[in-house]
Amino acid sequence: MENKNYEYEVGVEVKQNPSKSDKLTWVEYKVIAVSEWDARQKAAKLCGEEFGHNPYTTEVLDWEII
């Protein structure tokens, strides 16, 4: 069986600066992945690169086969 690639839009909630505030910020990423789990992992990695830590939550908002 051949793996198909999908483009996922994943929203994440992240604390911008956890040492100063508990306020959550919503950020959305578009990633290419083979599954929802893979998409969430890729979005969490992008969040880590942008904010320096993992997101509080992740949610798949939309997807399409590419």
Secondary structure by P-SEA (a helix, b strand, c coil): cbbbbbbbbbbbbbccccccccbbbbbbbbbbbccaaaaaaaaaaaaaaacccccccccccccccc
